[in-house]
């Protein structure tokens, strides 16, 4: 957790540093550089041009935001399906003989604990590739298959167990996929180009008022920076202030 907070602070600090450099660079470019006269002569085109980078930047940010919301919804649904499958297996275990009930509940506890204590922290840190151990789920599958092959007078027990196990495999794969395949700024470098173009056009709008230009550029950097920080903090459904947590999965085995 401390490492995650450090990464967030580092990213925010980097955004502030880059934003400050961008403000000073654009202010220098438009007022003191050899190209400043050319910008002054071309200021009439700015009013019509500013809407282009603003629209494209907004489109890029909204695409990231829509992807974040979609991934969070998928992650929530996947977790609820996983909890439902665990609860189904627990309900079935209560109808089994004592020996099989003990085997099944132990396998379920091991699987859930491996998710909460091992898999989820690695998913939060973005290091799920370091964990390739599916043994708890494989063991649960083996125990469940052994039980479903027996006939306890209820022909529906076997299919229900098989359906629950298939659901656990599917939802685990969904969860690991989301933890690995989240979007990133590196996959869309255009957001940085559009940010720079937006700041440049903001500066051009205040070309004849250097002091007002500084204020406008700072406000522009704050708006752009806050958008990027929001995306960075929530880009994975398993980290950030609105992250999906496995608390409900832990409660499923205590009821």
NUTI-849086 format. One line per field, with one value per residue (C-alpha): chain; x, y, z. Coordinates in steps of 0.2 Angstrom, whole numbers. Each point is the difference from the previous one (the first is absolute). Layout:
residues N
tordren: [A | ...]
x: [X | ...]
y: [Y | ...]
z: [Z | ...]
end
This chain:
residues 255
tordren: [A | A | A | A | A | A | A | A | A | A | A | A | A | A | A | A | A | A | A | A | A | A | A | A | A | A | A | A | A | A | A | A | A | A | A | A | A | A | A | A | A | A | A | A | A | A | A | A | A | A | A | A | A | A | A | A | A | A | A | A | A | A | A | A | A | A | A | A | A | A | A | A | A | A | A | A | A | A | A | A | A | A | A | A | A | A | A | A | A | A | A | A | A | A | A | A | A | A | A | A | A | A | A | A | A | A | A | A | A | A | A | A | A | A | A | A | A | A | A | A | A | A | A | A | A | A | A | A | A | A | A | A | A | A | A | A | A | A | A | A | A | A | A | A | A | A | A | A | A | A | A | A | A | A | A | A | A | A | A | A | A | A | A | A | A | A | A | A | A | A | A | A | A | A | A | A | A | A | A | A | A | A | A | A | A | A | A | A | A | A | A | A | A | A | A | A | A | A | A | A | A | A | A | A | A | A | A | A | A | A | A | A | A | A | A | A | A | A | A | A | A | A | A | A | A | A | A | A | A | A | A | A | A | A | A | A | A | A | A | A | A | A | A | A | A | A | A | A | A | A | A | A | A | A | A]
x: [0 | 14 | 8 | -16 | -2 | 19 | -4 | -15 | 9 | 15 | -12 | -9 | 17 | 6 | -16 | 3 | 18 | -4 | -14 | 11 | 13 | -14 | -6 | 17 | 5 | -16 | 1 | 18 | -5 | -14 | 9 | 18 | 5 | 6 | -17 | -11 | -2 | -6 | -13 | -6 | -2 | -10 | -11 | -16 | -1 | 0 | -19 | -5 | 14 | -2 | -15 | 9 | 13 | -13 | -13 | 13 | 7 | -18 | -3 | 16 | -4 | -18 | 6 | 12 | -14 | -13 | 13 | 3 | -19 | -3 | 15 | -6 | -18 | 8 | 11 | -15 | -11 | 14 | 3 | -19 | -1 | 15 | -8 | -16 | 10 | 8 | -16 | -8 | 14 | -2 | -18 | 3 | 13 | -13 | -10 | 15 | 7 | 12 | 16 | -5 | -6 | 16 | 10 | -10 | -1 | 19 | 3 | -11 | 8 | 17 | -5 | -9 | 15 | 12 | -9 | -2 | 18 | 10 | -8 | -9 | 15 | 10 | -15 | 0 | 19 | -2 | 12 | -12 | 12 | 11 | -14 | -3 | -6 | -18 | 2 | -13 | -13 | 6 | -1 | -18 | -4 | 7 | -10 | -16 | 2 | 3 | -16 | -11 | 4 | -8 | -19 | -7 | -18 | -1 | 4 | 1 | 15 | 13 | -6 | -1 | 18 | 7 | -9 | 7 | 18 | -1 | -6 | 14 | 13 | -8 | -1 | 18 | 5 | -10 | 8 | 18 | -4 | -6 | 15 | 12 | -8 | -5 | 3 | 15 | 6 | 14 | -13 | -7 | 14 | -11 | -7 | 17 | 0 | -17 | 3 | 15 | -10 | -14 | 12 | 8 | -17 | -5 | 16 | -3 | -17 | 9 | 15 | -1 | -3 | 16 | -6 | -18 | 9 | 9 | -16 | -10 | 15 | 0 | -19 | 2 | 13 | -10 | -15 | 10 | 10 | -15 | -7 | 16 | 1 | -18 | 3 | 17 | -8 | -15 | 8 | -1 | -16 | 10 | 9 | -4 | -14 | -14 | 8 | -9 | 4 | -2 | -8 | -16 | 9 | 8 | -18 | -7 | 10 | -5 | -19]
y: [0 | 12 | -4 | 5 | 16 | 4 | -3 | 11 | 14 | -2 | 2 | 15 | 8 | -4 | 8 | 16 | 0 | -3 | 13 | 13 | -3 | 1 | 17 | 8 | -8 | 6 | 17 | 2 | -7 | 13 | 15 | -1 | -13 | 4 | -7 | 12 | 13 | -14 | -5 | 18 | 1 | -16 | 3 | 3 | -19 | -5 | 3 | -13 | -12 | -1 | -11 | -14 | -5 | 3 | -11 | -14 | 1 | -1 | -15 | -9 | 3 | -5 | -16 | -4 | 4 | -11 | -14 | 2 | 0 | -16 | -9 | 4 | -6 | -16 | -3 | 2 | -12 | -12 | 1 | -2 | -16 | -7 | 3 | -8 | -15 | -2 | 2 | -14 | -12 | 4 | -3 | -17 | -5 | 1 | -14 | -12 | -13 | 6 | -5 | 7 | 16 | 3 | -3 | 12 | 14 | -1 | 1 | 15 | 9 | -3 | 7 | 15 | 4 | -2 | 14 | 12 | -2 | -4 | 4 | 16 | 9 | -4 | 5 | 17 | 3 | -6 | -15 | -14 | -7 | -5 | -11 | -15 | -12 | -7 | -14 | 5 | 1 | -16 | -9 | 7 | -7 | -17 | -1 | 6 | -12 | -15 | 5 | 3 | -17 | -8 | -2 | 6 | -2 | 17 | 1 | 19 | 0 | -5 | 13 | 14 | -4 | 0 | 16 | 9 | -6 | 5 | 17 | 2 | -4 | 12 | 14 | -2 | 1 | 16 | 7 | -4 | 7 | 17 | 1 | -3 | 9 | 17 | 15 | 12 | 17 | -10 | -8 | 17 | 13 | 11 | 7 | 9 | 7 | 7 | 7 | 10 | 6 | 5 | 10 | 8 | 6 | 7 | 9 | 7 | 7 | 11 | 4 | 19 | -2 | -9 | 0 | -6 | -13 | -7 | -1 | -9 | -12 | -5 | -2 | -11 | -11 | -2 | -6 | -12 | -6 | -4 | -10 | -10 | -3 | -6 | -12 | -6 | -4 | -10 | -8 | -17 | -6 | -8 | 16 | 18 | 9 | -10 | -17 | -16 | -9 | -19 | 3 | -7 | -16 | -2 | 2 | -13 | -14 | 6 | 0]
z: [0 | 4 | -17 | -8 | 9 | -4 | -19 | 1 | 8 | -12 | -15 | 7 | 3 | -17 | -7 | 10 | -6 | -19 | 2 | 7 | -14 | -13 | 6 | 0 | -17 | -8 | 8 | -7 | -17 | -2 | 7 | -1 | -12 | -18 | -6 | 11 | -14 | -12 | 14 | 1 | -18 | 0 | 15 | -11 | -3 | 18 | 4 | -13 | 4 | 19 | -1 | -10 | 14 | 13 | -8 | -3 | 17 | 8 | -12 | 6 | 19 | -2 | -9 | 15 | 12 | -9 | 0 | 18 | 4 | -11 | 8 | 18 | -4 | -8 | 16 | 11 | -10 | 0 | 19 | 3 | -11 | 9 | 16 | -6 | -6 | 17 | 9 | -11 | 4 | 19 | -1 | -9 | 13 | 14 | -9 | -1 | 12 | 13 | -8 | -17 | 8 | 9 | -16 | -10 | 13 | 3 | -19 | -1 | 15 | -7 | -17 | 7 | 12 | -15 | -9 | 15 | 7 | -16 | -17 | 5 | 7 | -16 | -11 | 10 | -3 | -18 | 3 | -4 | -13 | 15 | 6 | -11 | 13 | -3 | 12 | 12 | -14 | -7 | 16 | 3 | -18 | 4 | 16 | -8 | -14 | 12 | 9 | -15 | -7 | 15 | 0 | 17 | -6 | -8 | -18 | 0 | 11 | -13 | -13 | 13 | 6 | -18 | -4 | 16 | -4 | -18 | 6 | 12 | -14 | -12 | 13 | 6 | -18 | -3 | 16 | -5 | -17 | 7 | 11 | -14 | -15 | 8 | -11 | 3 | -6 | -9 | -11 | -5 | -1 | -10 | 16 | 4 | -18 | 2 | 17 | -7 | -15 | 12 | 11 | -16 | -6 | 17 | 0 | -17 | 5 | 13 | -12 | 3 | 19 | 7 | 18 | -4 | -10 | 15 | 10 | -15 | -2 | 18 | 0 | -15 | 7 | 16 | -10 | -11 | 15 | 10 | -14 | -2 | 19 | 0 | -14 | 7 | 18 | -7 | -16 | 8 | 8 | 14 | 6 | 4 | 10 | -9 | -1 | 1 | 17 | 4 | 17 | -6 | -5 | 17 | 8 | -11 | 9 | 17 | -1]
end
